[in-house]
């Protein structure tokens, strides 16, 4: 399957022109020509079957044959809010793997113990697009920019909300036992030094339930992916 990302393609379109970058990849790299079949995804759940009408390496023209809405749509949603690590490679790894696995939103948190103060959102979005295509998904998750922890807690998050932390002296239930039903799930993952006790208290006051991801002490990016994976394992039955 030759897959291309076409974010501005509409369900009613009969023809579509690939971007110059995608046209070059289609014609020059993949060596596709007139009549060859291709698959298009719009990042909003739309999957299109098409064929090449004009194999121009700068603006390849496609004829749209069929449209399938809500391709691969799940009956639940996952939103991971995570404090980026000092080493950005680890966050890029998390974004790639979470998109491959299936995630709807990622928010990058600025916490009291955060070591990173900025991030290249454009690069992360490109990684997300690549992972979406690699895993044959039609939904591109929303990547939110840096958000202050307190500001995020004030936002109205629907569904079930959790905070995974390591602060001692507080009772926590496993995330696997906390997940129940088709819903929207938001999980908070702290920085490399974990959330501060004050931040945990703020989350609990805001309605977040404390959870654990297991007995092992995990890196930030591992914990974020483990949270995402756990929800999938519980609900994909």
DRENPA-3360 file (N, C-alpha, C; in nm, 2 decimals, always signed):
BEGIN
1 = XXXXXXXX = +0.08/-0.12/+0.00/+0.00/+0.00/+0.00/+0.09/+0.13/+0.00 ~ +0.07/+0.21/-0.10/+0.14/+0.34/-0.11/+0.05/+0.45/-0.04 ~ +0.09/+0.50/+0.07/+0.01/+0.59/+0.15/+0.06/+0.73/+0.15 ~ -0.03/+0.83/+0.13/+0.01/+0.97/+0.13/-0.08/+1.05/+0.22 ~ -0.02/+1.15/+0.29/-0.09/+1.24/+0.38/-0.15/+1.36/+0.30 ~ -0.28/+1.37/+0.30/-0.34/+1.48/+0.22/-0.44/+1.55/+0.32 ~ -0.39/+1.64/+0.40/-0.47/+1.70/+0.51/-0.58/+1.79/+0.46 ~ -0.57/+1.85/+0.33/-0.67/+1.94/+0.28/-0.77/+1.87/+0.18;
9 = XXXXXXXX = -0.76/+1.74/+0.17/-0.85/+1.66/+0.08/-0.99/+1.65/+0.14 ~ -1.09/+1.68/+0.07/-1.23/+1.68/+0.11/-1.30/+1.56/+0.06 ~ -1.40/+1.51/+0.14/-1.48/+1.39/+0.10/-1.54/+1.40/-0.04 ~ -1.58/+1.52/-0.08/-1.65/+1.54/-0.20/-1.55/+1.56/-0.32 ~ -1.42/+1.57/-0.30/-1.33/+1.59/-0.41/-1.32/+1.47/-0.50 ~ -1.31/+1.50/-0.63/-1.30/+1.40/-0.74/-1.15/+1.38/-0.78 ~ -1.08/+1.49/-0.77/-0.93/+1.50/-0.81/-0.86/+1.56/-0.69 ~ -0.73/+1.53/-0.69/-0.64/+1.59/-0.59/-0.50/+1.60/-0.64;
17 = XXXXXXXX = -0.43/+1.72/-0.61/-0.29/+1.73/-0.65/-0.20/+1.72/-0.53 ~ -0.11/+1.63/-0.53/-0.02/+1.61/-0.42/+0.07/+1.73/-0.41 ~ +0.12/+1.75/-0.29/+0.22/+1.86/-0.26/+0.35/+1.82/-0.34 ~ +0.43/+1.92/-0.36/+0.56/+1.90/-0.43/+0.64/+1.79/-0.36 ~ +0.65/+1.79/-0.23/+0.72/+1.69/-0.16/+0.67/+1.55/-0.18 ~ +0.53/+1.54/-0.16/+0.47/+1.41/-0.18/+0.47/+1.36/-0.33 ~ +0.46/+1.46/-0.42/+0.47/+1.42/-0.56/+0.61/+1.37/-0.60 ~ +0.71/+1.43/-0.54/+0.85/+1.38/-0.57/+0.87/+1.24/-0.51;
25 = XXXXXXXX = +0.81/+1.22/-0.39/+0.83/+1.09/-0.33/+0.75/+0.98/-0.41 ~ +0.63/+1.02/-0.46/+0.55/+0.93/-0.54/+0.61/+0.89/-0.67 ~ +0.66/+0.99/-0.75/+0.70/+0.97/-0.88/+0.85/+0.93/-0.89 ~ +0.93/+1.00/-0.82/+1.08/+0.98/-0.83/+1.13/+0.87/-0.74 ~ +1.08/+0.87/-0.61/+1.13/+0.77/-0.52/+1.06/+0.63/-0.53 ~ +0.92/+0.64/-0.53/+0.85/+0.51/-0.55/+0.83/+0.47/-0.69 ~ +0.86/+0.56/-0.78/+0.85/+0.53/-0.93/+0.71/+0.48/-0.97 ~ +0.61/+0.55/-0.92/+0.47/+0.52/-0.95/+0.44/+0.60/-1.08;
33 = XXXXXXXX = +0.35/+0.55/-1.16/+0.31/+0.61/-1.28/+0.16/+0.61/-1.30 ~ +0.11/+0.66/-1.42/-0.03/+0.67/-1.45/-0.10/+0.53/-1.43 ~ -0.21/+0.54/-1.36/-0.29/+0.42/-1.34/-0.26/+0.34/-1.21 ~ -0.15/+0.38/-1.15/-0.11/+0.31/-1.03/-0.20/+0.35/-0.91 ~ -0.23/+0.25/-0.83/-0.32/+0.27/-0.71/-0.24/+0.33/-0.60 ~ -0.31/+0.43/-0.53/-0.25/+0.49/-0.41/-0.36/+0.50/-0.30 ~ -0.32/+0.52/-0.18/-0.41/+0.54/-0.07/-0.38/+0.67/+0.00 ~ -0.48/+0.75/+0.03/-0.47/+0.88/+0.09/-0.54/+0.88/+0.23;
41 = XXXXXXXX = -0.48/+0.96/+0.32/-0.54/+0.98/+0.45/-0.54/+1.13/+0.48 ~ -0.64/+1.18/+0.54/-0.65/+1.32/+0.57/-0.62/+1.36/+0.71 ~ -0.59/+1.26/+0.80/-0.56/+1.28/+0.94/-0.68/+1.31/+1.02 ~ -0.80/+1.30/+0.96/-0.93/+1.33/+1.03/-1.02/+1.20/+1.03 ~ -0.96/+1.09/+0.99/-1.03/+0.96/+0.98/-1.07/+0.92/+0.84 ~ -1.05/+1.01/+0.75/-1.08/+0.98/+0.61/-0.98/+0.90/+0.54 ~ -1.02/+0.79/+0.47/-0.92/+0.71/+0.39/-0.98/+0.71/+0.25 ~ -0.89/+0.74/+0.15/-0.94/+0.75/+0.01/-0.85/+0.65/-0.07;
49 = XXXXXXXX = -0.92/+0.59/-0.16/-0.86/+0.51/-0.26/-0.85/+0.59/-0.39 ~ -0.73/+0.60/-0.45/-0.72/+0.68/-0.57/-0.62/+0.61/-0.67 ~ -0.61/+0.67/-0.78/-0.51/+0.63/-0.88/-0.45/+0.75/-0.95 ~ -0.32/+0.73/-0.99/-0.25/+0.84/-1.05/-0.30/+0.88/-1.19 ~ -0.34/+1.00/-1.21/-0.39/+1.05/-1.34/-0.28/+1.11/-1.42 ~ -0.19/+1.19/-1.35/-0.07/+1.25/-1.41/+0.04/+1.24/-1.32 ~ +0.15/+1.17/-1.37/+0.27/+1.14/-1.29/+0.37/+1.25/-1.30 ~ +0.33/+1.37/-1.27/+0.42/+1.49/-1.26/+0.50/+1.49/-1.13;
57 = XXXXXXXX = +0.63/+1.49/-1.13/+0.71/+1.48/-1.01/+0.70/+1.61/-0.92 ~ +0.64/+1.71/-0.97/+0.62/+1.83/-0.89/+0.48/+1.85/-0.85 ~ +0.38/+1.80/-0.92/+0.24/+1.81/-0.89/+0.16/+1.69/-0.95 ~ +0.18/+1.58/-0.88/+0.11/+1.46/-0.93/-0.04/+1.47/-0.91 ~ -0.11/+1.44/-1.02/-0.26/+1.45/-1.01/-0.32/+1.31/-0.99 ~ -0.42/+1.31/-0.89/-0.48/+1.19/-0.85/-0.63/+1.19/-0.88 ~ -0.68/+1.08/-0.92/-0.82/+1.06/-0.94/-0.88/+0.98/-0.82 ~ -0.97/+1.05/-0.75/-1.03/+0.98/-0.63/-1.14/+0.88/-0.67;
65 = XXXXXXXX = -1.12/+0.76/-0.62/-1.22/+0.65/-0.66/-1.32/+0.62/-0.55 ~ -1.27/+0.61/-0.42/-1.36/+0.58/-0.31/-1.32/+0.65/-0.19 ~ -1.41/+0.67/-0.10/-1.39/+0.74/+0.03/-1.45/+0.66/+0.14 ~ -1.37/+0.64/+0.25/-1.41/+0.57/+0.37/-1.39/+0.66/+0.49 ~ -1.50/+0.70/+0.55/-1.49/+0.79/+0.67/-1.46/+0.71/+0.79 ~ -1.41/+0.77/+0.90/-1.38/+0.71/+1.03/-1.31/+0.58/+1.02 ~ -1.21/+0.58/+0.94/-1.13/+0.45/+0.92/-1.05/+0.43/+1.05 ~ -1.07/+0.31/+1.11/-1.00/+0.27/+1.23/-1.04/+0.35/+1.35;
73 = XXXXXXXX = -1.16/+0.41/+1.35/-1.20/+0.49/+1.47/-1.22/+0.40/+1.59 ~ -1.17/+0.44/+1.71/-1.19/+0.36/+1.83/-1.31/+0.42/+1.91 ~ -1.37/+0.34/+2.00/-1.48/+0.39/+2.08/-1.43/+0.46/+2.21 ~ -1.31/+0.49/+2.22/-1.25/+0.56/+2.33/-1.14/+0.65/+2.28 ~ -1.10/+0.75/+2.37/-0.99/+0.84/+2.33/-0.89/+0.85/+2.44 ~ -0.76/+0.87/+2.40/-0.65/+0.88/+2.49/-0.58/+1.02/+2.48 ~ -0.56/+1.08/+2.59/-0.49/+1.21/+2.59/-0.38/+1.20/+2.70 ~ -0.26/+1.20/+2.66/-0.14/+1.20/+2.75/-0.08/+1.34/+2.76;
81 = XXXXXXXX = -0.08/+1.39/+2.89/-0.01/+1.52/+2.91/+0.12/+1.49/+2.99 ~ +0.23/+1.52/+2.92/+0.36/+1.47/+2.97/+0.46/+1.59/+2.97 ~ +0.54/+1.59/+3.07/+0.65/+1.69/+3.08/+0.77/+1.64/+3.00 ~ +0.81/+1.72/+2.89/+0.92/+1.67/+2.81/+1.05/+1.65/+2.88 ~ +1.12/+1.55/+2.84/+1.25/+1.52/+2.90/+1.36/+1.62/+2.85 ~ +1.47/+1.62/+2.92/+1.58/+1.71/+2.88/+1.64/+1.66/+2.75 ~ +1.64/+1.53/+2.73/+1.69/+1.47/+2.60/+1.57/+1.46/+2.51 ~ +1.57/+1.55/+2.41/+1.45/+1.56/+2.32/+1.43/+1.43/+2.24;
89 = XXXXXXXX = +1.54/+1.35/+2.22/+1.53/+1.23/+2.14/+1.42/+1.13/+2.21 ~ +1.42/+1.14/+2.34/+1.33/+1.05/+2.41/+1.18/+1.09/+2.39 ~ +1.16/+1.22/+2.38/+1.02/+1.27/+2.35/+0.98/+1.24/+2.21 ~ +1.07/+1.25/+2.12/+1.05/+1.21/+1.98/+1.01/+1.06/+1.97 ~ +1.09/+0.98/+2.04/+1.06/+0.84/+2.04/+0.92/+0.81/+2.10 ~ +0.88/+0.88/+2.21/+0.75/+0.86/+2.26/+0.64/+0.90/+2.16 ~ +0.65/+1.02/+2.10/+0.55/+1.06/+2.00/+0.54/+0.96/+1.89 ~ +0.65/+0.91/+1.84/+0.64/+0.81/+1.73/+0.57/+0.69/+1.77;
97 = XXXXXXXX = +0.61/+0.63/+1.89/+0.55/+0.50/+1.93/+0.40/+0.52/+1.97 ~ +0.37/+0.63/+2.04/+0.23/+0.65/+2.08/+0.14/+0.67/+1.96 ~ +0.19/+0.74/+1.86/+0.10/+0.75/+1.74/+0.09/+0.61/+1.67 ~ +0.19/+0.53/+1.66/+0.18/+0.40/+1.60/+0.08/+0.32/+1.68 ~ +0.08/+0.33/+1.81/+0.00/+0.25/+1.90/-0.15/+0.30/+1.89 ~ -0.16/+0.44/+1.88/-0.30/+0.50/+1.88/-0.32/+0.59/+1.99 ~ -0.32/+0.72/+1.97/-0.34/+0.82/+2.07/-0.41/+0.94/+2.00 ~ -0.49/+1.01/+2.08/-0.57/+1.12/+2.02/-0.51/+1.26/+2.05;
105 = XXXXXXXX = -0.45/+1.28/+2.16/-0.40/+1.41/+2.20/-0.27/+1.39/+2.28 ~ -0.18/+1.48/+2.26/-0.06/+1.49/+2.35/-0.04/+1.64/+2.39 ~ -0.03/+1.66/+2.52/+0.00/+1.80/+2.57/+0.13/+1.79/+2.64 ~ +0.22/+1.89/+2.61/+0.35/+1.90/+2.67/+0.34/+2.00/+2.79 ~ +0.37/+1.94/+2.91/+0.35/+2.02/+3.03/+0.48/+2.08/+3.08 ~ +0.47/+2.20/+3.14/+0.58/+2.27/+3.20/+0.55/+2.26/+3.35 ~ +0.63/+2.18/+3.42/+0.61/+2.15/+3.56/+0.72/+2.22/+3.64 ~ +0.70/+2.21/+3.78/+0.80/+2.27/+3.87/+0.94/+2.21/+3.85;
113 = XXXXXXXX = +0.95/+2.09/+3.82/+1.08/+2.02/+3.81/+1.12/+2.00/+3.66 ~ +1.05/+2.06/+3.57/+1.09/+2.04/+3.43/+1.22/+2.10/+3.40 ~ +1.30/+2.02/+3.32/+1.44/+2.07/+3.28/+1.43/+2.13/+3.14 ~ +1.33/+2.10/+3.06/+1.32/+2.16/+2.93/+1.22/+2.27/+2.93 ~ +1.26/+2.38/+2.86/+1.17/+2.50/+2.86/+1.11/+2.52/+2.72 ~ +1.16/+2.45/+2.62/+1.11/+2.47/+2.48/+1.11/+2.34/+2.40 ~ +1.05/+2.34/+2.29/+1.05/+2.22/+2.21/+1.01/+2.26/+2.06 ~ +1.06/+2.18/+1.97/+1.03/+2.20/+1.83/+0.91/+2.13/+1.79;
121 = XXXXXXXX = +0.79/+2.20/+1.80/+0.67/+2.13/+1.77/+0.65/+2.09/+1.63 ~ +0.71/+2.17/+1.53/+0.70/+2.13/+1.39/+0.77/+2.00/+1.37 ~ +0.88/+1.97/+1.43/+0.95/+1.85/+1.41/+0.87/+1.73/+1.47 ~ +0.81/+1.75/+1.58/+0.73/+1.65/+1.65/+0.61/+1.62/+1.56 ~ +0.55/+1.72/+1.50/+0.43/+1.70/+1.41/+0.47/+1.62/+1.29 ~ +0.59/+1.64/+1.23/+0.64/+1.56/+1.12/+0.66/+1.42/+1.16 ~ +0.71/+1.40/+1.28/+0.73/+1.26/+1.33/+0.60/+1.19/+1.35 ~ +0.50/+1.27/+1.39/+0.36/+1.21/+1.41/+0.30/+1.17/+1.28;
129 = XXXXXXXX = +0.32/+1.26/+1.18/+0.27/+1.22/+1.04/+0.33/+1.10/+0.99 ~ +0.46/+1.09/+1.00/+0.54/+0.97/+0.95/+0.49/+0.85/+1.03 ~ +0.47/+0.85/+1.16/+0.43/+0.74/+1.23/+0.28/+0.70/+1.20 ~ +0.20/+0.80/+1.17/+0.06/+0.77/+1.13/+0.06/+0.69/+1.00 ~ +0.14/+0.74/+0.90/+0.15/+0.67/+0.77/+0.21/+0.53/+0.79 ~ +0.31/+0.52/+0.87/+0.38/+0.39/+0.89/+0.28/+0.29/+0.95 ~ +0.20/+0.33/+1.04/+0.11/+0.24/+1.11/-0.03/+0.23/+1.04 ~ -0.04/+0.29/+0.92/-0.17/+0.28/+0.84/-0.29/+0.33/+0.92;
137 = XXXXXXXX = -0.27/+0.44/+0.99/-0.38/+0.50/+1.06/-0.43/+0.63/+0.98 ~ -0.55/+0.66/+1.01/-0.61/+0.78/+0.94/-0.64/+0.90/+1.03 ~ -0.61/+0.88/+1.15/-0.62/+0.99/+1.25/-0.49/+1.04/+1.29 ~ -0.47/+1.17/+1.28/-0.35/+1.24/+1.33/-0.38/+1.30/+1.46 ~ -0.30/+1.26/+1.57/-0.33/+1.32/+1.70/-0.30/+1.47/+1.71 ~ -0.37/+1.54/+1.80/-0.34/+1.68/+1.82/-0.22/+1.69/+1.91 ~ -0.12/+1.77/+1.87/-0.01/+1.80/+1.96/-0.02/+1.94/+2.01 ~ -0.04/+1.95/+2.14/-0.06/+2.08/+2.20/+0.08/+2.14/+2.24;
145 = XXXXXXXX = +0.10/+2.27/+2.23/+0.23/+2.33/+2.27/+0.25/+2.32/+2.42 ~ +0.37/+2.37/+2.46/+0.40/+2.38/+2.60/+0.28/+2.45/+2.68 ~ +0.24/+2.39/+2.79/+0.13/+2.44/+2.87/+0.17/+2.43/+3.02 ~ +0.16/+2.54/+3.09/+0.19/+2.54/+3.23/+0.10/+2.44/+3.30 ~ +0.15/+2.37/+3.39/+0.08/+2.26/+3.46/-0.05/+2.31/+3.53 ~ -0.04/+2.43/+3.60/-0.16/+2.48/+3.66/-0.26/+2.52/+3.56 ~ -0.22/+2.57/+3.45/-0.32/+2.61/+3.34/-0.39/+2.49/+3.29 ~ -0.31/+2.38/+3.27/-0.37/+2.26/+3.22/-0.48/+2.20/+3.31;
153 = XXXXXXXX = -0.45/+2.21/+3.44/-0.55/+2.16/+3.54/-0.67/+2.24/+3.54 ~ -0.67/+2.36/+3.50/-0.78/+2.45/+3.49/-0.87/+2.42/+3.37 ~ -0.81/+2.36/+3.27/-0.88/+2.33/+3.15/-0.99/+2.22/+3.18 ~ -1.10/+2.23/+3.10/-1.21/+2.13/+3.12/-1.17/+2.00/+3.04 ~ -1.13/+1.90/+3.11/-1.10/+1.77/+3.05/-1.21/+1.68/+3.07 ~ -1.27/+1.63/+2.97/-1.39/+1.54/+2.98/-1.34/+1.39/+3.01 ~ -1.43/+1.31/+3.06/-1.40/+1.17/+3.08/-1.32/+1.14/+3.21 ~ -1.25/+1.03/+3.21/-1.17/+0.99/+3.33/-1.03/+1.05/+3.33;
161 = XXXXXXXX = -0.99/+1.09/+3.44/-0.86/+1.17/+3.45/-0.77/+1.10/+3.56 ~ -0.64/+1.08/+3.52/-0.55/+1.02/+3.62/-0.42/+1.09/+3.62 ~ -0.35/+1.08/+3.74/-0.22/+1.13/+3.75/-0.13/+1.01/+3.80 ~ -0.02/+0.98/+3.72/+0.07/+0.87/+3.76/+0.19/+0.94/+3.83 ~ +0.21/+0.91/+3.96/+0.32/+0.97/+4.03/+0.38/+0.88/+4.13 ~ +0.49/+0.92/+4.19/+0.57/+0.83/+4.28/+0.58/+0.89/+4.42 ~ +0.50/+0.99/+4.45/+0.51/+1.05/+4.58/+0.46/+0.95/+4.69 ~ +0.54/+0.93/+4.79/+0.52/+0.83/+4.89/+0.41/+0.88/+4.99;
169 = XXXXXXXX = +0.34/+0.78/+5.05/+0.24/+0.81/+5.15/+0.10/+0.83/+5.10 ~ +0.09/+0.81/+4.97/-0.05/+0.83/+4.91/-0.09/+0.70/+4.84 ~ -0.21/+0.66/+4.87/-0.26/+0.54/+4.81/-0.29/+0.55/+4.66 ~ -0.25/+0.46/+4.58/-0.27/+0.46/+4.44/-0.32/+0.33/+4.39 ~ -0.41/+0.33/+4.29/-0.46/+0.21/+4.23/-0.39/+0.19/+4.09 ~ -0.37/+0.07/+4.05/-0.31/+0.05/+3.92/-0.40/+0.11/+3.81 ~ -0.34/+0.16/+3.71/-0.41/+0.22/+3.60/-0.50/+0.11/+3.53 ~ -0.45/-0.01/+3.52/-0.52/-0.12/+3.45/-0.66/-0.14/+3.53;
177 = XXXXXXXX = -0.66/-0.13/+3.66/-0.78/-0.16/+3.73/-0.87/-0.03/+3.74 ~ -0.82/+0.08/+3.70/-0.89/+0.21/+3.71/-0.97/+0.24/+3.58 ~ -0.92/+0.18/+3.47/-0.99/+0.21/+3.34/-1.11/+0.12/+3.33 ~ -1.22/+0.19/+3.29/-1.35/+0.12/+3.27/-1.44/+0.18/+3.17 ~ -1.47/+0.11/+3.07/-1.57/+0.15/+2.97/-1.51/+0.24/+2.86 ~ -1.59/+0.27/+2.76/-1.56/+0.35/+2.64/-1.57/+0.49/+2.68 ~ -1.46/+0.56/+2.69/-1.46/+0.70/+2.74/-1.34/+0.78/+2.69 ~ -1.33/+0.90/+2.74/-1.20/+0.98/+2.71/-1.12/+0.97/+2.83;
185 = XXXXXXXX = -0.99/+0.93/+2.81/-0.89/+0.91/+2.92/-0.78/+1.01/+2.91 ~ -0.76/+1.09/+3.02/-0.65/+1.18/+3.03/-0.56/+1.13/+3.14 ~ -0.43/+1.12/+3.11/-0.33/+1.08/+3.21/-0.21/+1.17/+3.21 ~ -0.18/+1.22/+3.34/-0.07/+1.31/+3.36/+0.06/+1.23/+3.39 ~ +0.17/+1.26/+3.32/+0.30/+1.20/+3.34/+0.40/+1.31/+3.37 ~ +0.47/+1.30/+3.48/+0.56/+1.41/+3.53/+0.70/+1.41/+3.47 ~ +0.78/+1.50/+3.50/+0.91/+1.51/+3.45/+1.01/+1.41/+3.51 ~ +1.13/+1.42/+3.48/+1.23/+1.32/+3.52/+1.24/+1.31/+3.67;
193 = XXXXXXXX = +1.21/+1.43/+3.74/+1.22/+1.43/+3.89/+1.08/+1.41/+3.95 ~ +0.99/+1.37/+3.87/+0.85/+1.34/+3.91/+0.78/+1.47/+3.95 ~ +0.65/+1.46/+3.97/+0.57/+1.58/+4.01/+0.61/+1.61/+4.15 ~ +0.60/+1.74/+4.19/+0.62/+1.78/+4.33/+0.50/+1.74/+4.41 ~ +0.51/+1.73/+4.54/+0.39/+1.70/+4.62/+0.28/+1.80/+4.61 ~ +0.32/+1.92/+4.59/+0.22/+2.03/+4.57/+0.14/+2.01/+4.44 ~ +0.21/+1.96/+4.33/+0.15/+1.94/+4.20/+0.05/+1.82/+4.21 ~ +0.09/+1.72/+4.28/+0.00/+1.60/+4.30/-0.12/+1.65/+4.37;
201 = XXXXXXXX = -0.11/+1.73/+4.48/-0.22/+1.77/+4.55/-0.32/+1.86/+4.47 ~ -0.26/+1.94/+4.38/-0.34/+2.02/+4.29/-0.42/+1.94/+4.19 ~ -0.36/+1.83/+4.14/-0.43/+1.74/+4.05/-0.54/+1.67/+4.12 ~ -0.52/+1.62/+4.24/-0.62/+1.55/+4.31/-0.74/+1.65/+4.34 ~ -0.71/+1.77/+4.38/-0.81/+1.87/+4.40/-0.89/+1.90/+4.27 ~ -0.82/+1.88/+4.16/-0.89/+1.91/+4.03/-0.97/+1.79/+3.98 ~ -0.97/+1.68/+4.06/-1.05/+1.56/+4.02/-0.97/+1.45/+3.95 ~ -0.84/+1.46/+3.95/-0.76/+1.35/+3.89/-0.74/+1.24/+4.00;
209 = XXXXXXXX = -0.74/+1.11/+3.95/-0.72/+1.00/+4.04/-0.58/+0.95/+4.04 ~ -0.52/+0.92/+4.15/-0.38/+0.88/+4.15/-0.37/+0.73/+4.11 ~ -0.27/+0.70/+4.02/-0.26/+0.57/+3.97/-0.11/+0.53/+3.97 ~ -0.09/+0.40/+3.96/+0.05/+0.35/+3.94/+0.05/+0.27/+3.81 ~ +0.17/+0.27/+3.75/+0.19/+0.20/+3.62/+0.27/+0.07/+3.64 ~ +0.28/+0.02/+3.77/+0.35/-0.10/+3.80/+0.45/-0.08/+3.90 ~ +0.53/-0.19/+3.93/+0.63/-0.19/+4.04/+0.76/-0.12/+4.00 ~ +0.79/-0.11/+3.87/+0.92/-0.06/+3.82/+0.91/+0.09/+3.82;
217 = XXXXXXXX = +1.03/+0.15/+3.84/+1.04/+0.30/+3.83/+1.08/+0.33/+3.68 ~ +0.99/+0.40/+3.61/+1.00/+0.41/+3.47/+1.06/+0.55/+3.43 ~ +1.13/+0.56/+3.32/+1.16/+0.69/+3.26/+1.03/+0.76/+3.22 ~ +1.04/+0.89/+3.20/+0.92/+0.97/+3.17/+0.86/+0.92/+3.04 ~ +0.94/+0.90/+2.93/+0.88/+0.86/+2.81/+0.83/+0.72/+2.81 ~ +0.89/+0.63/+2.89/+0.84/+0.50/+2.91/+0.71/+0.50/+2.98 ~ +0.70/+0.58/+3.09/+0.58/+0.59/+3.16/+0.46/+0.64/+3.08 ~ +0.49/+0.74/+2.99/+0.39/+0.79/+2.91/+0.34/+0.69/+2.81;
225 = XXXXXXXX = +0.43/+0.61/+2.75/+0.39/+0.51/+2.66/+0.32/+0.39/+2.73 ~ +0.36/+0.36/+2.85/+0.30/+0.25/+2.93/+0.16/+0.29/+2.96 ~ +0.13/+0.42/+2.99/+0.00/+0.46/+3.02/-0.09/+0.45/+2.90 ~ -0.04/+0.49/+2.79/-0.12/+0.47/+2.66/-0.15/+0.33/+2.63 ~ -0.04/+0.24/+2.64/-0.06/+0.10/+2.61/-0.15/+0.03/+2.71 ~ -0.15/+0.07/+2.83/-0.23/+0.00/+2.93/-0.38/+0.02/+2.90 ~ -0.42/+0.14/+2.86/-0.55/+0.17/+2.82/-0.60/+0.09/+2.70 ~ -0.51/+0.07/+2.61/-0.54/-0.01/+2.49/-0.56/-0.16/+2.53;
233 = XXXXX = -0.47/-0.21/+2.61/-0.48/-0.35/+2.65/-0.61/-0.38/+2.72 ~ -0.65/-0.29/+2.81/-0.77/-0.31/+2.89/-0.90/-0.30/+2.80 ~ -0.90/-0.21/+2.71/-1.02/-0.18/+2.63/-1.03/-0.25/+2.50 ~ -0.91/-0.29/+2.44/-0.92/-0.36/+2.31/-0.94/-0.51/+2.33 ~ -1.05/-0.55/+2.38/-1.08/-0.69/+2.40/-1.22/-0.72/+2.34;
% end
